[in-house]
Amino acid sequence: MPRWRAAAFVAISLLLGLTQSLGMNLVASNLPQVQGALGATGAEATWLLTVYFATNIPASLLLTKFRLHYGLRLFADLGIGLFVVAAVVHLLAKDLQSALAARAALGIAAAPLSSLTVLYMAEVFDGPKKVLGLMFGFAALQTGAPVSRIVAESLFLNGQWHGIVYFELGLALICLAAINLLRVTPVPRQPMFDRLDIVSFPLYSAAIGLVTVVLTQGRLRWWLDTPWLGECLAWAAVCAGAFVLIEINRSKPMVNLRWLLHGGYMVRLGLAIVLSRIVLSEQSVGAVGLLNVLGLNNDQMHTMFWLVLAGTVAGFVVTLPFLPGRRFDMLGLIAVALVGVCAYVDSHASNLTRPAQLYLTQTVIAMAASMFLASSILLALVRVVADGVRNLVTFIVLFTTTNALGGLLGSAVLGTYLAQRQTAHYQHLMQPMTLGDPQVVLRTQQLGGAVARVVGDGAARSQQALASLSQQVLRESWVLAYNDVFLAVAWLALAVLVWVGLLKWQLWRRGHTVVSFASQVPGPFAAPTPDGVQSAATVAPLPASPASTS
């Protein structure tokens, strides 16, 4: 491929990845500004995240089957076209209800962009080396999270809610022009749909949607105070159970559950992904939340977000040396260990902590997140390719669901623990504070003196001083609670390391290691023969895009 053509494919992949990830993260990273523009409360604005994930996760399964059944060209044109239409619908959103409908449509429309991002990046590489394109394609999909916090202020300043929409629409139109200017090589078609899919897919979508509602709304509505959360969870269990009963008895299942359950390898991998996603929530829930409590906005953390972006890209680059030696199974363990160490360092924060004190730890955590994503992709891909890639769609469902729901579960668990610890610390700090304590009296006099020039009345000045003291105690309780969260993440990372280490030891005793699967895969995974030439595998060659996830 000529260099200019390869550069064009890389540029289009980066554009598609940025469009997809910005569409997901611009609202998620700036909920306070969005709720103000729509006139909604914080709990109401969270529904924007709920509907997006509730439609995006099931759409990844449906649209992957659509791509394999009807071909890549129709898939690309319809996917980008639907994204443009969803962005236009966003422009008509004037209130929360219309914005929810627009976000749900955008969740469906954004699913094809993930596949196209990986396909365009993989097009640059030939044969088995397409795995490198896969790695860098997923790197492009991770760029939107830090960038969304960097560009959001100017978008809100110029157009509030519609500033984001215009930006998304502009990116979508550029993507539509780019994919028609330069096409990727089409993949062979194969029949993917069956009549029973009409029953199975709604059950799967309903189960995912209801679980998403519980995970995003539970912490805000509080788990045990809202009965309809329990009803959602119960109906999700019913839908999931019906889906499993139908799929496990089908000759041509939509999701091959027997393959997932066979040997327990993929189940353990899915559980490891979920646990690790909870650990990796330290950055989104912990560090940014702590700085927000201390009074900093996104525009005061731009340097940290640029470093996070650099760490995200560096994490994928770090994976490359692991490919020839087929030791990429260690990447996940290293990533979790790095997050644990950084979380322990962050657990010593105070009210004087500023972004500069978090530059190193947050950059390393971003790098670890990319390393873990690469590790989980490669571990699952090894098993899929070893089985002849006939379970590709099942792998996509497993990886998409565990990554997305694992991230939501991490935010819900850490957010709940944070709220509980903040309440406990606030009560503990306020309990000994009485006006009979000389230190409390001295502190209130100091705070009252600070406003003496603008508040002449003594009683009003004392009331203002007590309110200021209460705010300071509240801030300290939040700082202590975030430190508890960081420390809990460090302990959880240690637990994950111990658990995965025991699993690897058991697999090693049985002779079924990850490397034994990797030796069956051609290209960077294959072991060289004595004459220095890579051995040919008997399994099917690597696909251009083994996943279409966000």
Salt bridges, closest charged atoms under 4 A:
ASP77 OD1 - ARG183 NH2 3.12
GLU153 OE1 - HIS302 NE2 3.43
GLU168 OE2 - ARG103 NH1 3.88
ASP194 OD2 - ARG250 NH2 3.28
ASP197 OD1 - ARG250 NH2 2.84
GLU247 OE2 - ARG250 NH1 2.68
ASP329 OD2 - ARG327 NH2 3.62
ASP329 OD2 - LYS504 NZ 2.85
ASP387 OD2 - ARG383 NE 3.86
GLU476 OE2 - ARG475 NH2 3.54
ASP484 OD2 - ARG421 NE 2.96
ASP484 OD2 - HIS425 NE2 2.60
